[in-house]
Structures are given as structure tokens and as C-alpha cells.
Amino acid sequence: MNDFPDVPELRIAHPVASSNELNTRRSDAEAPRLSVRNSSPISDAQLPATRPTKQRTGRLDLANLRHNLSPRDLAILRSISAHRFLTTQHVRALLFSDHASELSATRSSNRVLRRLSRDKLITALDRRVGGVRAGSAGYVWRVTAAAHRLLQTEDGEGISRRYREPSQRLLAHTLAIADTHVALNRAASSDGLELVTVQVEPGSWRRFLGLGGEPRLLRPDLAVVTAQGDYEDHWFIEVDLGTEHPPTVVRKCHLYEDYRRSGNEQDAHGLFPRVLWVVPNQQRADKLTAAITDAKLDQDLFRVVTTDQLIPAVIGGAA
């Protein structure tokens, strides 16, 4: 029997106190923290439109549900809401990595997800990742309208989306972003890397004014701050699945250069993040690198890496 129902110009970010004078020394007073942030000044009108459930959950029901939720339960709901969609494996890797064994983590995560599903706080898409053979690990979860309301009440913020069944392309990209987050999280656990902050869309979005004063919007897939010792590295990460034409990628790179010229990120952090394009294979990496070079874009700002090269690149710093 299945466990679940079917259902961002002072400089580019490099460590300043190193031999390369382009990284940032961390403030001694700054406490390390790991957070997944999805708050943003973007209005709800700019967000993708979650089909409301027919049966509304009242305040008393929400209070009762909240009373029975552990801090980890809330963290799961926040993570799924932030990413929009997460698989069972993503939830386990992000929030159950403290277990003694993989088996223990699997059993615990399955049990918690089953309970949250039963309480109608999360629901699984009809589609699974890896097909039926993937079993419960292949379920793709989203939060329900009740969970959105609970998080809004709990956090004083949140994004209420009208649910639409995602296209296969959107779902694949969303889950690939989650894969990247998981890879960073694992590196933070085993490679001496500290994951200070991770912002996913729309928290990663950056609003700025163009040269003519027109409002513009940059939408990185992830905005990440990592640390090693006394140094921080700032990154914008774009997850590319090879589906966009190189001219589209070049246009996005020009938008990053426009945002850097605005000075917003430098005013806030004293530097501008390195932009990492994460691609599926070396052929795609070579193609995008050539396109960026041909477009005469700043070679120090952009770097194209394969999925396997991501963590070594991040550990190497934004140099």
C-alpha cells in the first residue's frame, strides 16, 4: 500500500581579506543563520495565479491545526510554500538530514508528510517524479489554501496563490531549483560550507529603476549567501535546463548588468553577487559561455557551470 494518497558597482562578490581583494569579510557580530526566505516587496498581482479549496478553514480550525504543529511541521510548510513544489525526497533532504540513518529519515519524513496530508495542509500532484516505481519518494507536494492562511497568520506575511496545474516545463524547472537548494544544503552539512541565506522566488526578485526611470524586475532563481570562515560569498543562481535559446540567456545577462548599474545591491551589501548559470552538461556550458563572450558581457560577472561543478565552484568562492 502506498504511504500517500494519489493524488544580487562596487565590486563583484569575492572575499576582500583574501589574496583576491574582491570577497567580503563577515562582521564578527553577525551570527550565522540558515534561512529560506520567500518574502518580497512584489505585489500579489505579479505572482502566478492555487485553486481555492471548496471548503474554507475557519480561524478556530486554523488555531487547532496550529496547536498540533511542531516547529518542523511549520518548517516543512514554509519550505514547500517557498518553493511552490517539493518532492518527498526534497523535504527529506532539506529538513530531515539530522537523522542517524537514511532509513530513519525516510520513515520520519513519510510519517510527517502523511499526517500533514491527512490534515489537508499539503496535497500531492497527480503527477509523480520517476513514475509509479518511485513510490512515495516520487510524490510532488504543494501546500493547500488552508496552509497558506495558517502561514500568513503565523508569519504575518506570505503569498496566496491561486493554484494552477503546472506545465511539465514549469514543474521540471521548479524541481531543478529545489535540487540546487538540496545540493547546497548537503554541501553545508559535509563540505565545511555555511549556507547563510537562501532566497527563492519571489524573495530572490530584485526591483530597480532603469536609466529612464522605468520600473524593472530581475528574477533570479535563487539568491544565496554562503560563508567559509570569516568570508561571505554572494550569488545569484540561474538554473538552466537547456530549453532556452542562447539569445534569451544573453538578454537575462544584460538585465543583470542593468541591475548592477542601478547600485541597489551594492548599497545594501557593499558588493554585487556573482551570477552562476547552472546547466545540465558541458556542451550546454560551452554554448552559453560562447554566447556570453560574443555578447561582450562582463566575463567576471558571469560563470557557467554544470550541475556537477556547482558545489566546487561555490566552495571555491566567488573569485
C-alpha positions in Angstrom: 0.0 0.0 0.0 1.3 3.5 -0.9 2.2 5.8 2.0 0.3 8.7 0.4 -2.9 9.4 -1.4 -2.7 9.5 -5.2 -3.2 12.2 -5.6 22.2 40.0 -6.4 29.1 48.6 -8.8 31.5 48.4 -6.2 32.8 45.0 -7.0 31.7 41.6 -7.8 31.4 39.3 -4.8 34.8 37.9 -3.8 36.4 37.6 -0.3 38.1 41.0 0.5 40.5 39.8 3.1 41.9 37.1 0.9 44.7 37.5 -1.7 42.0 38.3 -4.1 40.7 41.6 -2.9 37.2 41.0 -4.0 35.5 39.0 -1.2 33.6 40.3 1.8 34.7 40.0 5.4 31.9 39.0 7.6 31.1 41.1 10.6 32.2 39.5 13.8 28.8 40.5 15.3 26.9 38.8 12.6 25.5 35.5 13.8 25.4 32.7 11.2 22.0 31.7 10.2 20.3 29.4 7.8 17.0 30.6 6.4 14.8 30.0 3.4 13.2 33.4 2.6 10.4 34.0 0.3 9.3 37.5 1.4 9.4 40.1 -1.3 8.0 43.6 -2.0 6.4 42.2 -5.1 2.7 42.5 -5.0 0.5 39.5 -5.2 -0.8 40.8 -8.5 2.6 40.0 -10.1 2.6 36.4 -8.9 1.4 33.4 -10.7 -2.2 32.9 -10.1 -3.8 27.9 -6.1 -7.3 26.9 -6.9 -9.1 27.7 -3.7 -10.4 24.7 -1.9 -14.2 24.5 -1.8 -14.3 24.1 2.0 -12.8 27.1 3.8 -10.9 26.6 7.0 -12.1 28.9 9.8 -10.0 30.7 12.4 -10.8 28.2 15.1 -9.8 25.3 12.8 -6.6 27.1 11.9 -5.9 27.6 15.7 -6.5 24.0 16.4 -4.2 22.9 13.5 -1.5 25.3 14.6 -1.6 23.9 18.2 -0.8 20.5 16.8 2.1 21.6 14.6 5.7 21.2 15.6 8.4 23.7 14.6 9.5 21.1 12.0 6.0 20.9 10.6 5.9 24.6 10.1 9.4 24.5 8.5 8.1 21.9 6.1 5.1 24.0 5.2 7.3 27.1 4.8 9.7 25.2 2.5 7.0 23.8 0.3 5.3 27.1 0.1 8.6 28.9 -0.7 9.5 26.5 -3.5 5.9 26.1 -4.6 6.5 22.4 -5.2 8.8 19.9 -3.5 9.1 16.2 -3.7 9.2 13.9 -0.7 13.0 13.5 -1.4 13.5 17.3 -1.3 11.6 17.5 2.0 13.7 14.7 3.5 17.0 16.2 2.3 16.2 19.7 3.5 14.5 19.0 6.8 15.4 15.5 8.0 19.1 15.5 7.4 19.7 15.2 11.2 18.6 11.6 11.4 21.1 8.9 12.2 20.4 7.0 9.0 18.7 7.4 5.6 16.1 4.8 6.6 15.2 6.7 9.8 15.0 9.9 7.8 12.8 8.3 5.2 10.4 6.8 7.7 10.1 10.0 9.7 9.6 12.2 6.7 7.0 9.9 5.3 5.1 9.8 8.5 5.1 13.6 8.9 4.1 14.2 5.3 1.3 11.6 5.6 -0.1 13.5 8.7 0.1 16.9 7.0 -1.7 15.5 4.0 -4.3 13.9 6.3 -4.8 17.4 7.9 -5.3 18.9 4.5 -2.3 21.2 4.8 -0.4 19.7 1.9 -1.6 17.8 -1.2 0.2 15.8 -3.8 0.0 16.5 -7.5 -1.5 13.8 -9.7 2.0 13.5 -11.4 4.9 11.8 -9.7 8.6 12.2 -10.4 10.1 9.0 -11.5 6.7 7.4 -12.2 4.8 4.9 -10.1 8.0 2.9 -9.4 9.4 5.8 -7.4 6.7 5.2 -4.8 6.1 7.7 -2.1 9.5 9.3 -2.8 8.1 10.5 -6.2 5.2 12.5 -4.8 5.3 16.2 -5.6 3.8 18.3 -2.8 2.2 21.7 -2.6 0.6 23.5 0.3 -3.2 24.0 0.4 -5.1 27.2 0.8 -5.5 26.4 4.5 -1.8 26.1 4.9 -1.3 29.4 3.1 -3.7 31.1 5.6 -2.0 29.4 8.5 1.4 30.7 7.4 0.1 34.2 6.8 -1.4 34.2 10.3 1.8 32.7 11.8 4.4 34.8 10.0 2.4 38.0 9.2 3.4 37.5 5.6 3.0 35.0 2.8 1.9 34.5 -0.7 -1.5 33.3 -1.5 -1.5 31.9 -5.0 -4.5 30.7 -6.9 -3.5 27.2 -7.9 -3.0 26.2 -11.4 -1.8 22.8 -12.5 1.9 23.4 -13.6 3.1 22.7 -17.0 5.7 19.9 -17.3 8.3 22.5 -18.2 7.5 24.7 -15.2 7.4 21.8 -12.8 10.7 20.5 -14.1 12.4 23.9 -13.6 10.9 24.4 -10.2 12.1 21.0 -9.0 15.5 21.6 -10.6 15.8 24.8 -8.4 14.9 22.7 -5.4 17.6 20.1 -6.5 20.1 23.0 -6.4 19.0 24.1 -3.0 19.3 20.5 -1.7 22.9 20.3 -3.2 23.9 23.5 -1.4 22.3 22.2 1.8 24.2 18.9 1.6 27.5 20.8 1.0 26.8 22.9 4.1 26.4 19.6 6.1 29.5 17.9 4.8 32.0 20.2 3.0 32.6 22.9 5.6 30.4 25.4 3.7 27.9 27.6 5.7 24.7 28.3 4.0 23.8 31.8 5.4 20.7 32.6 3.5 18.8 31.1 0.6 16.1 33.2 -1.2 13.8 31.5 -3.6 11.3 33.2 -5.9 9.8 35.7 -5.4 12.1 36.5 -2.4 15.0 36.4 -4.8 13.5 39.0 -7.1 15.1 42.5 -7.3 13.2 45.6 -8.3 15.0 48.6 -9.7 14.7 51.6 -11.9 16.1 51.7 -15.4 18.1 54.6 -16.9 14.8 56.2 -18.0 13.3 55.8 -14.5 11.1 53.0 -15.6 10.5 50.1 -13.1 12.3 46.9 -13.9 12.3 43.5 -12.4 15.1 40.9 -12.2 14.1 37.4 -11.3 17.0 35.1 -10.2 16.0 31.6 -9.5 18.0 31.7 -6.2 19.8 34.4 -4.2 22.3 32.8 -2.0 24.9 33.9 0.6 27.5 31.3 1.6 30.3 31.6 4.1 33.6 29.9 4.9 35.5 31.2 8.0 35.4 35.0 8.1 34.3 35.4 4.5 31.0 35.6 2.7 30.2 35.0 -0.9 27.1 36.3 -2.6 25.5 34.6 -5.6 22.6 34.8 -8.0 21.9 31.4 -9.3 20.1 30.6 -12.6 19.1 27.0 -13.2 19.1 26.3 -16.9 17.7 23.1 -18.3 18.8 23.7 -21.9 15.3 24.7 -23.0 16.1 28.5 -23.5 17.8 29.8 -26.7 21.2 31.4 -26.0 19.8 34.9 -27.1 17.3 34.6 -24.2 20.1 33.8 -21.8 22.1 36.8 -23.1 19.1 39.1 -22.6 18.8 37.9 -19.0 22.6 38.6 -18.5 22.1 42.1 -19.9 19.3 42.6 -17.3 21.8 41.6 -14.6 24.3 44.2 -15.9 21.5 46.8 -15.9 20.6 45.9 -12.3 24.3 46.2 -11.3 24.4 49.7 -12.7 21.5 50.7 -10.5 23.7 50.2 -7.4 20.9 48.8 -5.3 22.6 45.6 -4.3 25.9 47.4 -3.7 24.2 50.0 -1.4 22.6 47.1 0.5 25.6 44.7 0.7 28.7 46.6 -0.5 29.2 44.3 -3.4 27.4 42.7 -6.3 26.9 38.9 -6.4 28.5 36.6 -8.9 25.9 35.1 -11.3 26.1 31.4 -11.7 24.4 29.7 -14.6 23.9 26.0 -13.7 23.4 23.8 -16.8 22.9 20.1 -17.4 26.1 19.3 -19.4 29.4 20.6 -20.7 28.1 21.0 -24.2 25.4 23.5 -22.9 28.0 25.2 -20.7 30.3 25.7 -23.7 27.4 27.1 -25.8 26.3 29.6 -23.1 29.9 30.6 -22.3 30.4 31.4 -26.0 27.2 33.3 -26.3 28.1 35.4 -23.2 31.6 36.1 -24.6 30.2 37.0 -28.1 27.8 39.5 -26.5 30.8 41.3 -24.8 29.2 40.8 -21.4 31.4 41.2 -18.2 33.3 37.9 -18.0 34.0 38.5 -14.3 30.3 38.7 -13.5 29.0 35.5 -15.1 30.1 32.0 -14.8 28.6 28.9 -16.4 28.9 25.6 -14.6 27.4 22.2 -14.9 25.4 20.6 -12.2 28.4 18.6 -11.1 30.6 21.7 -11.0 28.2 23.8 -8.9 29.4 22.9 -5.4 33.2 23.0 -6.2 32.5 26.5 -7.8 30.7 27.7 -4.7 33.3 26.2 -2.3 36.0 27.9 -4.4 34.3 31.3 -3.7 33.1 34.0 -6.0 36.7 34.7 -7.2 
